[in-house]
Structures are given as structure tokens and as C-alpha cells.
Amino acid sequence: MNAPSGADTTLIDTLIDCRDAARTYGQGERAVVAVHGATCQVRAGDRIAIMGPSGSGKSTLLHLMAGLERPTSGEIAWPALGRPATARDIGVVFQSPSLIPALDVVENAALPLALSGTSESEARRRALSALDAVGVADLADKLPEELSGGQAQRVAVARVLALRPRVVLADEPTGQLDRATGRHVVDVLLDTAAELGAALVVTTHDPTVGERLTERWPMHEGRLATTVPAPAAPGPRTAPRARPNATRGETS
């Protein structure tokens, strides 16, 4: 992706900078616009929920933020992370199944660390700690085919948390979980982000998940509206109010 031209030094603390970023699939009459010109910024400490129904473009925008897809037009940069951003900078919890079938649970959770040069023993230690945090350490020697959908999703969350990234992007992390387990996973995401000083961006269609984060950005038919404050959630896990971090957003 191309960094915004003429980016000023005030962006030095900005982890993700989207400027009129759009994504279109196909061409001509069959073209489908998944994201219309989204402009937003994510900074350390931000707690953001991108809210919208299925098909609203949430997942595509998250993939653009992670650098997994290129914008058709507009620009995305990661000023505080360097270029390009790596998996150790940005951890992604995918909505679809993403575990490797031939690896057991702890091997799946440790794999990104091993690939980034972490020693096998340290990668395993951090993977087991992350699995324990999401409540599935007892499944460490199981294969993905032996897991329920909810268990597999928690392993995917643990795999990202073990990396200790500066940005956590979670795509519908509670979508396959029951209410109680979903609350626990959001607890873990919030606690870990607070411990690391990382930004957390979650896509969700569930208002009860959105209420746990400091900002809610509605998305409808590919159009993003930013800087919509969420009510503060009670209890010690409530994140501090994030400063408004988008100068302009698309509205539906």
C-alpha cells in the first residue's frame, strides 16, 4: 500500500491512517463496492467497535487496516509502525476458521512466534499463557478437528494475544460463542490491550459487544461514520475515553 503523500509529523503516534480508502471487487457492471472512501485513524490506547450488519463492509475495512488487502483507491499507512507493518505489529483475529489442521492447539498458538524468530521454548510458554487466558489451556494437545467452533475461535484469539502486538484487529470475535464465553473473550481482549498499551479494533453486529468499547463507528453499505462515543462500561475493564481520532468519516 502507498503511504499518504506529504504525511505530516503529527501522525507519528498514529498506528493506522486511512485516507479516503476504498475497496471495489470486480469491474464494470459487476463491480461491487465493499468500502466507500473511509477516512479514520487508530492510535495507541484506542478501543473501537466497527458496528454493522453482515455485508456492511466491516471485514473488508479491517483487512485494509491490517494490510491484508490493497485499497482500490485512497491510501492507508502505518506511521508509528513503519512500512510495511508486520504480524508482530498488527495481530488479526479472523472471523473464518484459520487454524492449521495438522498442528495441535498449542502449536497453532505458537506458530506466528516461531515464524518471527522466537525460540521454541519461549513461543510455547507464551502460547500456553495465552491459551490459559482465554480458557482453553486444557485443549493444548488437541487438533483443530477435535474443537467446537467456539473453542477454535478462542484459540485464534490466543494466537494473536501471544504475539503481543501494538494493534489487535478482531473480526467478529464473539460471533461463534455463547453469551458468557463471548463476554470472557472481550474481557481478555480489553485486558490484554490495556496491559500492552495496544489499540483494539473489533468488528461486530452485537450491540452488547460494542458497548464494551469506548468508541463505536457505524458502518452501513460500505460507508463508515467515525468518532461515535459508546457509553462507558462498568467495572475495572472499562477503557479510558479515546480521543476523537478521525478527521472525516463517510456517512450513510
Helices and strands as residue ranges (DSSP letters): G 9-13, E 14-25, G 28-30, E 32-43, E 47-51, H 58-66, E 73-77, E 90-93, H 105-115, H 120-133, G 137-139, G 144-146, H 149-163, E 167-171, H 179-196, E 199-204, H 207-210, E 215-220, E 223-224, E 228-229
